[in-house]
Amino acid sequence: MLGLSALTWFVIIVAGYALLLLILPREYMWIPFVAVVVAMTVLAYHIVPDETDDLFRYYGMLDIMREQGKAGLDYIVDLNWYDWQTFVTMRYYFYFLSFFPNNRYVAAVTMFIVYALMFLVMYKAAQRYQVSKGYVLLGTLFFLSTYWFYDTASGIRNGLAFAVVIACAYYHLAEKRNIILCLFGYVAACLLHSSPILPVALVLLTLLTMKFNSKFINIVMILGLAVGGAFIQFLSDKSNNEFISSIAEKSESHTADTGLNTNTSFLVNIVTLVIVLLVIWYFSVYFVRDKETDPIYRFYRYCSTTAFFMIGCLFSSLIFLRFARWILPIMGAVLFMVGMQKQADFVKKQPPNFIYTGEKKMVLRVRTQGAMLLFYFAYSCVHFWYACVGSSLIWMHF
């Protein structure tokens, strides 16, 4: 477009979003949110997939359905391409997309849904807790820098399924609204791809363990989650059960080898997990303090559960990468924004000498607030740089 590369446009979109958010008053925050969703959709529309991308193969399937209609869909289902006999949602999602005039709408529509859901979650959290515009900017920039745009646009299924699950989890746990719609969303996501089964199961685990306040039980649960992540891969290696294999992604031809992966992309995602764990620990006192009165604690608990489960998935590369690419960014953004605002609201209510007389764990966090802000922002910048020079974005072209 206009003689500029796809990567250049990605950088322009992120920079333009940040500038627009800084310029506009907070009450018009929805404008840059809508603008970035539309811009990412347009960018995705112009992407030309490589022959090795899933998106390229989807084009062929769409051509069949566009030419033959329902008969083309039945033909693909009979051949069970991409397990369409099982993944009913994906089957009809692609059939719906075949009515668009060309194949470019596949990535565009998918990216619109994904980014609209993610920014809706961040907007709802920011509005519910009246988060300062500065914290919103930092949180959303973290999301934009750590979310894997091109993997979502070229792979379609995983990014879309995870976006549906995380949006439903937020509304279900934090907003306590549209519960029936959320349950439907969980089911629909699991019928897009097998990978969302795990984050949906973690929602259920979160609800089952909400009443456990014992430190001992919490420690046991943390260890159990970490071991559980590794145990799934172990079962997959030792079992021929198709269900277990599909969850562990063993059945896919591009499954990564077991064992700790040491390539740059994997290590970067490990660092992102460490950052999110730091955010979870740093703001824990504010979320736990309000756990009886504020439902956001349920979402905080879900994020904690997911993060500790990911530790065990370090030896199951593909499971870990999918969580890191499509769940960690939104978790890190929402918890940071809400946590910073909770801290600011807490400090406002304290006496002037609080820094000297207050509870140690509270004082520690207030004293290190500047360091936390700097560290969080610095990592967002570093990851954005990596995304532009070392991630899948470098393969994106028009």
Backbone torsions as a table, in degrees:
resi	resn	phi	psi	omega
1	MET	NA	127.5	177.1
2	LEU	52.6	28.4	177.0
3	GLY	78.2	3.7	179.9
4	LEU	-100.9	150.5	179.8
5	SER	-74.4	162.8	178.0
6	ALA	-61.6	-39.8	179.5
7	LEU	-64.1	-40.7	178.3
8	THR	-61.3	-41.9	179.1
9	TRP	-65.1	-36.5	177.2
10	PHE	-60.5	-45.7	178.9
11	VAL	-63.1	-42.5	179.8
12	ILE	-61.7	-42.0	-179.5
13	ILE	-62.1	-46.9	-179.5
14	VAL	-64.9	-44.3	179.3
15	ALA	-64.8	-41.5	178.9
16	GLY	-64.2	-39.6	177.0
17	TYR	-60.6	-47.9	-178.6
18	ALA	-61.1	-43.1	180.0
19	LEU	-64.6	-43.2	-179.4
20	LEU	-64.3	-40.6	179.0
21	LEU	-65.7	-36.2	179.2
22	LEU	-69.5	-37.2	-175.1
23	ILE	-75.3	-44.4	-172.7
24	LEU	-77.5	147.7	174.2
25	PRO	-62.3	158.6	-175.1
26	ARG	-59.7	-34.4	-177.9
27	GLU	-66.2	-14.8	177.3
28	TYR	-105.6	23.1	-178.7
29	MET	-60.0	-26.4	-178.9
30	TRP	-64.7	-24.6	-177.3
31	ILE	-65.1	-53.5	176.3
32	PRO	-63.6	-29.3	177.1
33	PHE	-63.4	-48.7	178.5
34	VAL	-64.8	-40.8	-177.5
35	ALA	-61.7	-42.6	-177.8
36	VAL	-70.4	-34.2	177.3
37	VAL	-64.7	-46.2	179.5
38	VAL	-64.3	-42.8	-178.5
39	ALA	-63.5	-43.2	178.5
40	MET	-65.4	-33.3	177.4
41	THR	-65.7	-45.4	178.8
42	VAL	-64.0	-41.6	178.1
43	LEU	-60.4	-44.7	-180.0
44	ALA	-63.5	-35.1	-179.8
45	TYR	-60.2	-36.2	-174.7
46	HIS	-89.1	-2.5	-179.9
47	ILE	-68.0	136.8	174.1
48	VAL	-107.9	115.5	-175.8
49	PRO	-73.8	150.7	170.8
50	ASP	-77.0	161.5	-178.5
51	GLU	-65.1	-20.7	179.5
52	THR	-86.2	-9.4	-178.2
53	ASP	-77.4	147.8	172.8
54	ASP	-58.6	-36.9	-178.0
55	LEU	-57.7	-38.6	178.9
56	PHE	-62.4	-41.7	179.1
57	ARG	-70.1	-33.2	176.8
58	TYR	-63.8	-33.4	178.7
59	TYR	-56.5	-43.2	179.5
60	GLY	-63.2	-39.2	178.6
61	MET	-67.0	-40.0	178.3
62	LEU	-64.7	-38.0	178.4
63	ASP	-61.0	-40.7	179.0
64	ILE	-62.3	-46.9	-178.5
65	MET	-69.8	-34.7	179.4
66	ARG	-66.6	-35.3	-178.9
67	GLU	-81.9	-37.1	-172.1
68	GLN	-109.4	-8.5	178.9
69	GLY	69.0	-138.8	-177.8
70	LYS	-61.3	-32.3	178.1
71	ALA	-63.2	-36.4	177.5
72	GLY	-66.7	-39.7	176.7
73	LEU	-62.2	-46.1	179.9
74	ASP	-61.5	-37.2	179.1
75	TYR	-62.5	-45.6	-179.4
76	ILE	-66.7	-40.3	179.4
77	VAL	-64.6	-42.1	178.9
78	ASP	-60.5	-35.9	177.7
79	LEU	-80.1	-11.8	178.8
80	ASN	58.2	40.3	174.7
81	TRP	-63.4	134.7	-179.9
82	TYR	52.1	31.1	177.8
83	ASP	56.9	39.7	-178.1
84	TRP	-67.0	-18.8	175.9
85	GLN	-66.2	-27.7	178.7
86	THR	-92.7	-47.3	-172.5
87	PHE	-88.9	81.9	-173.1
88	VAL	-65.1	-40.7	-179.1
89	THR	-60.4	-44.7	-179.9
90	MET	-64.1	-38.6	179.3
91	ARG	-56.4	-50.7	-175.8
92	TYR	-81.2	-22.2	173.7
93	TYR	-64.9	-45.0	178.7
94	PHE	-70.1	-35.4	176.9
95	TYR	-62.5	-41.5	175.3
96	PHE	-60.3	-43.1	-179.2
97	LEU	-67.3	-23.1	-179.9
98	SER	-68.3	-15.1	177.9
99	PHE	-80.9	-12.4	175.3
100	PHE	-73.6	153.6	-171.6
101	PRO	-66.0	-24.7	178.5
102	ASN	-148.7	169.2	-173.0
103	ASN	-72.4	-17.0	-178.0
104	ARG	-63.7	-20.4	-179.2
105	TYR	-71.2	-16.2	179.6
106	VAL	-59.7	-56.5	179.9
107	ALA	-66.9	-38.5	-176.4
108	ALA	-64.1	-49.4	-179.3
109	VAL	-64.6	-41.9	179.6
110	THR	-62.3	-46.0	-178.9
111	MET	-67.9	-33.0	176.0
112	PHE	-62.1	-47.1	179.9
113	ILE	-62.1	-47.4	-176.2
114	VAL	-62.6	-53.4	-176.9
115	TYR	-70.0	-32.8	176.6
116	ALA	-63.8	-43.2	179.0
117	LEU	-65.0	-44.7	-177.7
118	MET	-66.2	-43.8	179.9
119	PHE	-74.4	-25.7	173.6
120	LEU	-65.3	-43.2	177.9
121	VAL	-60.8	-47.4	-179.3
122	MET	-65.8	-37.2	178.6
123	TYR	-66.0	-45.0	179.9
124	LYS	-61.0	-43.2	179.3
125	ALA	-64.9	-42.4	-179.1
126	ALA	-65.1	-39.3	-179.5
127	GLN	-73.6	-40.7	-177.5
128	ARG	-61.7	-37.5	-176.0
129	TYR	-108.8	11.8	178.5
130	GLN	46.7	52.6	-176.1
131	VAL	-69.1	135.0	178.1
132	SER	-56.6	145.0	-177.3
133	LYS	-59.4	-34.2	178.3
134	GLY	-64.0	-42.5	177.8
135	TYR	-67.9	-37.1	176.4
136	VAL	-61.6	-43.9	179.5
137	LEU	-60.5	-47.2	-179.3
138	LEU	-64.1	-42.7	-179.2
139	GLY	-65.2	-45.9	-178.7
140	THR	-70.3	-32.8	175.4
141	LEU	-66.7	-36.6	174.7
142	PHE	-60.1	-44.6	179.1
143	PHE	-62.0	-49.6	-177.1
144	LEU	-63.6	-32.0	-177.8
145	SER	-81.8	-28.7	-175.3
146	THR	-102.0	-12.6	178.9
147	TYR	-80.2	135.5	-172.9
148	TRP	-89.9	91.2	-174.1
149	PHE	-59.9	-55.0	-172.0
150	TYR	-68.7	-34.2	177.2
151	ASP	-62.4	-35.9	177.7
152	THR	-69.9	-44.3	-177.3
153	ALA	-68.8	-34.6	-176.3
154	SER	-91.2	-24.9	-178.6
155	GLY	-94.3	-28.5	176.7
156	ILE	65.2	-63.9	-165.0
157	ARG	-66.1	-51.3	-174.7
158	ASN	-65.3	-50.1	-179.1
159	GLY	-59.1	-42.0	179.4
160	LEU	-65.5	-46.2	-178.6
161	ALA	-63.5	-44.5	179.9
162	PHE	-66.1	-36.7	178.9
163	ALA	-62.9	-42.3	178.2
164	VAL	-62.6	-44.4	-178.7
165	VAL	-63.4	-47.5	-175.7
166	ILE	-68.7	-34.6	176.6
167	ALA	-66.7	-43.3	178.0
168	CYS	-64.5	-40.2	179.4
169	ALA	-61.7	-41.6	179.8
170	TYR	-64.7	-49.0	-178.6
171	TYR	-65.0	-40.4	-179.1
172	HIS	-65.6	-47.6	-172.4
173	LEU	-88.8	-45.5	-173.5
174	ALA	-90.2	-39.6	-177.8
175	GLU	-91.4	-23.7	-176.1
176	LYS	54.0	41.7	-177.8
177	ARG	-129.8	156.4	175.2
178	ASN	52.5	44.9	-174.7
179	ILE	-61.0	-43.3	-179.6
180	ILE	-62.6	-43.0	178.3
181	LEU	-63.4	-37.7	178.6
182	CYS	-65.2	-42.5	178.3
183	LEU	-61.7	-41.3	176.1
184	PHE	-62.4	-39.5	179.0
185	GLY	-63.3	-40.7	177.7
186	TYR	-58.9	-46.8	-178.7
187	VAL	-64.9	-45.7	-179.5
188	ALA	-60.2	-40.3	179.9
189	ALA	-64.4	-40.7	179.8
190	CYS	-69.5	-18.9	175.9
191	LEU	-96.0	5.7	169.0
192	LEU	-88.8	-39.9	-176.2
193	HIS	-163.4	158.3	-178.7
194	SER	-74.2	-25.7	-173.0
195	SER	-61.8	-31.9	179.4
196	PRO	-68.8	-8.1	178.9
197	ILE	-57.9	-38.7	-178.0
198	LEU	-67.6	-51.3	178.1
199	PRO	-63.5	-30.0	175.7
200	VAL	-68.3	-41.4	176.9
201	ALA	-61.9	-34.1	178.7
202	LEU	-69.7	-29.6	173.0
203	VAL	-62.9	-46.4	179.2
204	LEU	-62.2	-43.2	178.8
205	LEU	-62.3	-39.6	178.0
206	THR	-59.3	-46.1	-179.8
207	LEU	-65.4	-37.2	-178.4
208	LEU	-70.3	-28.0	-175.3
209	THR	-103.1	6.9	-175.9
210	MET	-61.2	-30.3	-175.5
211	LYS	-86.3	-1.9	-179.2
212	PHE	-85.7	109.5	-179.3
213	ASN	-106.7	-8.4	-179.2
214	SER	-66.0	133.2	178.4
215	LYS	-62.6	-37.3	180.0
216	PHE	-62.7	-46.6	180.0
217	ILE	-63.6	-40.1	178.8
218	ASN	-63.5	-40.5	178.6
219	ILE	-64.7	-42.9	178.2
220	VAL	-61.5	-41.2	-179.9
221	MET	-64.8	-42.5	179.1
222	ILE	-60.2	-46.7	179.0
223	LEU	-64.8	-39.1	179.4
224	GLY	-63.9	-39.8	178.3
225	LEU	-64.1	-44.8	-179.6
226	ALA	-63.0	-43.9	178.8
227	VAL	-68.1	-36.7	-179.1
228	GLY	-61.2	-38.3	178.2
229	GLY	-61.3	-42.0	178.5
230	ALA	-72.0	-32.9	-176.5
231	PHE	-67.0	-33.0	177.8
232	ILE	-60.7	-44.2	178.5
233	GLN	-65.7	-39.1	178.8
234	PHE	-61.1	-45.4	178.5
235	LEU	-61.5	-40.3	-179.8
236	SER	-62.3	-40.0	-179.3
237	ASP	-68.7	-34.4	-173.7
238	LYS	-96.0	-15.8	-173.9
239	SER	-113.1	151.2	174.3
240	ASN	-101.9	11.2	179.7
241	ASN	-65.9	123.3	-175.0
242	GLU	-65.0	-35.0	-178.7
243	PHE	-65.4	-47.6	179.3
244	ILE	-63.7	-41.8	-179.7
245	SER	-62.8	-38.4	-178.9
246	SER	-68.2	-36.5	177.9
247	ILE	-65.7	-41.9	-178.7
248	ALA	-81.4	0.8	178.6
249	GLU	66.5	17.0	-178.6
250	LYS	-64.1	-30.4	-173.2
251	SER	-75.6	-12.6	-177.2
252	GLU	-85.8	142.2	-173.8
253	SER	-65.7	-23.5	-176.8
254	HIS	-101.1	20.4	-179.9
255	THR	-61.5	135.6	179.0
256	ALA	-73.4	155.1	176.6
257	ASP	-68.1	151.2	174.2
258	THR	-74.3	163.0	-173.8
259	GLY	105.3	154.3	-176.2
260	LEU	-66.4	120.6	-179.8
261	ASN	-79.8	138.0	-177.2
262	THR	-120.0	14.4	176.7
263	ASN	-74.5	163.4	-172.0
264	THR	-59.4	-44.8	-178.7
265	SER	-58.1	-43.8	-178.7
266	PHE	-67.0	-41.6	-179.7
267	LEU	-65.3	-38.1	177.2
268	VAL	-61.3	-41.2	178.7
269	ASN	-68.1	-31.8	174.3
270	ILE	-63.5	-42.3	178.1
271	VAL	-62.4	-40.2	177.4
272	THR	-60.7	-40.7	176.2
273	LEU	-61.4	-42.5	178.7
274	VAL	-60.5	-41.8	178.8
275	ILE	-61.8	-45.4	-179.9
276	VAL	-65.6	-38.7	175.7
277	LEU	-62.2	-37.3	176.5
278	LEU	-64.3	-43.2	177.5
279	VAL	-61.5	-44.0	179.0
280	ILE	-59.7	-45.2	-179.9
281	TRP	-68.5	-47.1	-173.5
282	TYR	-59.8	-42.2	-176.0
283	PHE	-96.5	4.8	-176.5
284	SER	-57.0	-39.4	-176.5
285	VAL	-62.4	-31.9	-177.9
286	TYR	-79.9	-38.8	178.3
287	PHE	-71.3	-44.1	-178.8
288	VAL	-66.3	-37.5	-179.2
289	ARG	-58.4	-33.0	-176.3
290	ASP	-105.9	18.5	-170.9
291	LYS	-63.9	-26.0	-179.0
292	GLU	-82.0	-20.0	-174.0
293	THR	-117.0	-17.8	-174.4
294	ASP	-120.7	115.6	-177.1
295	PRO	-66.8	-11.9	177.6
296	ILE	-60.9	-22.4	177.7
297	TYR	-59.4	-34.7	179.1
298	ARG	-63.2	-40.2	177.6
299	PHE	-70.8	-38.3	175.8
300	TYR	-59.4	-42.9	179.2
301	ARG	-63.6	-39.7	178.1
302	TYR	-62.9	-43.6	178.7
303	CYS	-62.2	-41.9	177.9
304	SER	-63.1	-45.3	179.0
305	THR	-58.9	-45.2	-179.6
306	THR	-64.3	-44.0	-178.3
307	ALA	-62.1	-43.2	-179.7
308	PHE	-70.9	-33.6	174.4
309	PHE	-61.9	-37.0	-179.1
310	MET	-64.7	-28.3	177.9
311	ILE	-58.9	-43.2	178.0
312	GLY	-69.8	-21.0	-179.4
313	CYS	-84.8	2.1	179.1
314	LEU	-59.4	-26.1	179.8
315	PHE	-95.9	7.4	174.0
316	SER	-125.7	81.6	-164.5
317	SER	-51.9	-46.2	-173.3
318	LEU	-69.5	-40.2	176.6
319	ILE	-61.0	-47.6	-179.3
320	PHE	-59.8	-46.1	-177.1
321	LEU	-62.7	-38.4	-179.1
322	ARG	-68.3	-40.5	174.5
323	PHE	-63.4	-43.5	-176.7
324	ALA	-65.7	-38.3	-175.5
325	ARG	-80.2	-30.6	-170.9
326	TRP	-121.5	-5.1	176.5
327	ILE	-120.0	-44.8	-178.6
328	LEU	-54.1	-43.7	-177.4
329	PRO	-57.9	-44.8	-177.9
330	ILE	-74.9	-35.0	175.6
331	MET	-61.6	-48.7	-179.2
332	GLY	-62.8	-34.4	-179.4
333	ALA	-72.3	-50.0	-176.1
334	VAL	-66.5	-46.2	-179.1
335	LEU	-64.8	-36.7	178.4
336	PHE	-66.3	-50.1	-177.8
337	MET	-59.0	-52.1	-177.5
338	VAL	-67.5	-40.8	-179.3
339	GLY	-63.0	-44.0	178.9
340	MET	-62.9	-40.2	179.8
341	GLN	-69.5	-38.3	176.3
342	LYS	-61.4	-40.7	178.3
343	GLN	-64.3	-44.0	179.8
344	ALA	-62.0	-42.6	179.0
345	ASP	-65.6	-37.4	178.9
346	PHE	-64.7	-45.9	-177.9
347	VAL	-63.2	-37.4	-179.4
348	LYS	-60.7	-29.0	-176.7
349	LYS	-87.4	-5.1	-175.2
350	GLN	-90.7	153.6	177.5
351	PRO	-68.9	161.1	-177.2
352	PRO	-56.2	-32.4	-177.5
353	ASN	-91.9	15.8	-178.0
354	PHE	-55.3	-38.8	-176.0
355	ILE	-60.6	-20.1	-179.2
356	TYR	-105.5	-25.7	-172.6
357	THR	-115.2	-8.3	-175.0
358	GLY	-74.4	173.2	178.4
359	GLU	-61.6	137.1	-171.2
360	LYS	-56.5	-45.2	-176.5
361	LYS	-67.5	-29.4	176.7
362	MET	-74.3	-44.8	-179.8
363	VAL	-61.7	-41.2	179.5
364	LEU	-56.7	-43.6	-177.5
365	ARG	-71.7	-37.6	178.0
366	VAL	-65.7	-41.8	-179.5
367	ARG	-65.4	-30.5	-176.0
368	THR	-101.6	13.8	-178.0
369	GLN	-59.5	-44.9	-179.4
370	GLY	-60.4	-41.6	178.9
371	ALA	-64.9	-38.9	179.3
372	MET	-64.4	-46.4	178.8
373	LEU	-59.7	-46.3	-178.8
374	LEU	-64.2	-44.0	-178.6
375	PHE	-63.9	-44.0	-179.3
376	TYR	-63.8	-47.3	-179.9
377	PHE	-65.7	-41.6	-179.4
378	ALA	-61.9	-42.3	179.6
379	TYR	-66.5	-37.8	176.9
380	SER	-58.9	-42.7	179.4
381	CYS	-66.0	-44.7	-179.8
382	VAL	-63.1	-43.3	-179.9
383	HIS	-67.8	-35.7	177.3
384	PHE	-63.5	-41.2	176.0
385	TRP	-61.4	-44.8	179.0
386	TYR	-62.3	-41.6	-179.7
387	ALA	-58.1	-35.1	-176.5
388	CYS	-82.3	-22.6	-174.7
389	VAL	-117.5	-16.2	-173.9
390	GLY	-135.8	-8.1	-178.4
391	SER	-95.0	-172.9	-178.8
392	SER	-64.6	-13.7	178.5
393	LEU	-59.1	-27.0	-177.5
394	ILE	-68.9	-17.4	178.5
395	TRP	-91.6	-5.2	-177.4
396	MET	-76.8	130.2	179.3
397	HIS	-151.1	163.9	178.7
398	PHE	-94.9	NA	NA
